């Protein structure tokens, strides 16, 4: 039956807004509740167990506030905790890794695919396992990218020089497709395209993830039924002022509410 509860989306910061925006482009009548865990940002350089602890706390916070579906809009969280999140709550949970891989396999012409991500994401080998024998995958960790995006920097010389170094091994392999294995990275797509050249296809998981959210809600008959305008809540566990500044820069839907929140911590086995 129709379900007017919001969709829950969470990430370590603002990067997951790329996924949230894609969801609302397909489902403009849905309400959305988003948490960026900026108090513990960045996730990508942290141990898996620490990421898992933060992720389970945020997931529980959103479920306790009656979201109907959870979107893990962070590769580092997905590779560290999505299995535990999926088994802890009685609602659908959708991640981004398999969606990005699916799009890349459709896009590649040569079977030579690159993936860039945080240190945590690349170290787990999640994308390598997802691609399997379907193509040749070459991975590179890009540890400074997320920090630059969270500062609102997508164009500086320092950032472009870092990108040149990270991408050089992938260019040498002759990749024709690059998976942006972090939801912050689509905000750097102009720079990445400039460094790689126009013939390399950049693949973001945001649109593919949104399609799966759409399909899940239609399949379960859980689309929002009310004709009242949807309400979107953006929340951060850290300082609200800088988060708001970035959210307003990257968010192209009405911002009804943005709060700084305290996420309760639990005893997680």
SVG drawing of the C-alpha trace seen along z (x, -y; Angstrom):
<svg xmlns="http://www.w3.org/2000/svg" viewBox="-3 -29 55 43">
<polyline fill="none" stroke="black" stroke-width="0.4" points="0.0,0.0 1.2,-3.6 3.7,-4.8 4.1,-8.5 7.2,-8.0 10.4,-9.6 13.4,-7.9 16.5,-7.9 19.9,-8.7 23.2,-8.9 26.9,-9.6 30.0,-10.9 29.3,-14.4 27.8,-16.3 28.8,-13.7 25.6,-11.7 23.6,-14.7 24.6,-13.6 22.6,-10.4 19.8,-12.2 19.4,-14.7 19.2,-11.8 16.5,-10.1 14.4,-13.2 14.8,-13.7 13.1,-10.4 10.7,-10.6 9.9,-14.3 6.8,-13.5 8.9,-11.7 10.2,-13.3 13.8,-12.7 15.6,-12.6 19.4,-13.0 22.2,-12.7 25.8,-13.7 28.1,-12.4 30.5,-15.4 31.4,-15.0 33.3,-11.9 34.4,-12.9 36.4,-11.7 35.5,-8.0 37.8,-6.9 41.0,-6.8 39.5,-5.2 39.6,-1.5 36.6,0.6 35.4,1.3 35.2,-2.4 33.3,-3.2 31.0,-0.3 30.2,-1.7 29.4,-5.2 27.3,-3.8 25.2,-1.6 24.5,-4.5 23.3,-6.7 21.3,-4.0 19.5,-3.3 18.8,-7.0 17.1,-7.2 15.1,-4.0 13.9,-5.3 12.6,-8.3 10.5,-6.1 12.1,-6.1 10.7,-3.5 13.9,-2.7 17.6,-3.3 20.1,-4.4 23.8,-4.0 25.2,-6.8 28.8,-6.2 31.1,-3.6 33.2,-3.4 30.1,-2.7 28.8,-0.1 32.0,1.9 32.3,1.8 28.8,2.2 26.0,2.7 25.5,6.3 25.0,5.5 22.7,2.6 20.6,4.7 20.1,7.4 19.5,5.0 16.3,3.3 13.1,4.5 13.3,2.1 15.0,2.3 18.6,1.1 20.2,0.0 23.9,-0.7 26.0,-2.1 28.8,0.3 27.0,2.8 25.1,0.0 28.2,-1.8 29.8,1.4 26.6,2.3 26.8,-1.1 30.5,-0.8 30.1,2.7 27.5,1.3 29.6,-1.7 33.0,-0.2 34.1,0.5 37.5,2.1 36.8,3.9 39.5,1.7 37.8,0.0 39.3,-2.2 37.8,-2.9 38.8,-5.7 37.7,-5.8 38.8,-6.4 41.5,-4.3 38.9,-2.2 36.8,-1.5 39.8,-0.5 41.4,1.6 38.4,3.9 38.5,4.9 34.7,4.5 34.7,3.2 37.2,5.8 34.8,8.5 31.8,6.8 33.4,6.7 34.9,10.2 35.9,11.7 33.6,9.4 36.3,6.8 39.8,5.7 39.6,3.3 42.4,1.0 41.9,-0.8 43.4,-3.9 42.8,-5.5 42.4,-9.3 42.6,-10.2 42.6,-14.0 39.6,-14.3 36.9,-14.2 38.6,-16.8 38.7,-19.2 35.0,-18.7 34.0,-19.2 35.8,-22.5 34.0,-23.5 37.1,-23.2 36.6,-21.7 39.0,-23.7 42.3,-24.6 45.7,-23.9 46.6,-21.8 43.6,-19.5 44.3,-19.3 47.9,-18.3 46.8,-15.6 44.3,-14.3 47.0,-14.2 49.1,-11.9 46.3,-9.6 45.0,-9.2 48.4,-8.7 48.5,-4.9 45.0,-4.5 45.7,-6.5 48.7,-4.3 46.5,-1.2 44.3,-2.7 41.0,-2.7 38.0,-3.9 35.6,-4.1 36.2,-5.4 33.9,-4.5 33.6,-7.4 33.8,-5.1 32.8,-7.8 29.7,-9.9 31.7,-13.1 33.5,-12.5 30.7,-13.5 31.3,-17.0 34.8,-16.8 33.6,-15.4 34.7,-18.5 38.2,-18.3 38.4,-14.5 37.2,-14.7 39.7,-17.4 42.6,-15.3 41.4,-12.0 40.3,-13.4 36.9,-13.4 37.0,-9.7 36.9,-8.3 33.4,-7.8 32.9,-8.8 30.4,-6.6 28.6,-7.8 26.5,-5.4 23.9,-8.1 21.6,-7.6 21.8,-3.8 21.1,-3.9 18.1,-6.2 16.7,-3.8 16.8,-0.9 15.1,-3.1 12.4,-3.8 12.0,-0.2 11.9,1.0 9.2,-1.5 7.1,-0.7 7.5,3.0 6.4,2.8 3.7,0.2 5.3,-2.1 5.3,-5.4 4.1,-8.5 0.4,-9.1 -0.3,-12.5 -0.7,-15.5 0.9,-17.8 4.4,-19.1 7.2,-16.8 9.4,-17.8 13.1,-17.4 15.3,-17.4 19.0,-17.6 20.9,-16.9 24.5,-16.9 26.2,-15.5 28.7,-18.4 28.6,-22.1 25.5,-23.1 26.8,-26.4 29.5,-25.0 27.3,-22.1 24.5,-24.4 26.9,-26.5 27.9,-23.4 24.4,-21.9 23.0,-25.1 25.8,-25.0 25.2,-21.5 21.5,-20.9 19.0,-22.0 15.7,-21.2 13.9,-23.3 15.7,-23.1 13.0,-22.9 15.1,-22.1 18.7,-21.7 19.7,-20.7 22.7,-19.8 21.9,-16.7 23.4,-14.3 23.2,-10.7 22.9,-8.4 25.6,-5.8 24.8,-2.2 26.7,0.9 27.4,2.5 28.8,6.0"/>
</svg>
